[in-house]
Amino acid sequence: METPELPDFELPDFAEAVLRIVDQIPEGMVLAYGDVAELIGQGGPRQVGAVLSRYGSSVTWWRVIRASGDVPEGLEDEALAHWREEGTALVRGALDGRRVDMRLARWDGAGVTA
């Protein structure tokens, strides 16, 4: 697995761990924000979201979403394009395939290194 390209300045340890895990999520799979925190063993969904908001542009940010399968507002179109390109399982119906099917696409984190 390729190491994510991190910013030129030193990141807090938690931020580095978040970015490392996000970069290990396989194509077509996702984790919820809380899943990432659980794999690291600290923080929570909001802390993971804050890291991705601040530093996430260099990693596959669209693979980390809300536990409901939704992506944050304003990022839907870009995330949807990535999901379709990667073959991520989407929920069909009322939301017009704009939500990830967490039952099928949630990664178990096997082999992840924080």
Secondary structure, 3 states (H helix, E strand, C coil): CCCCCCCCCCCCHHHHHHHHHHHHCCCCCEEEHHHHHHHHCCCCHHHHHHHHHHHHHHCCHHHEECCCCCCCCCCHHHHHHHHHHHCCCECCCCCCCCCECHHHHECCCCCCCC
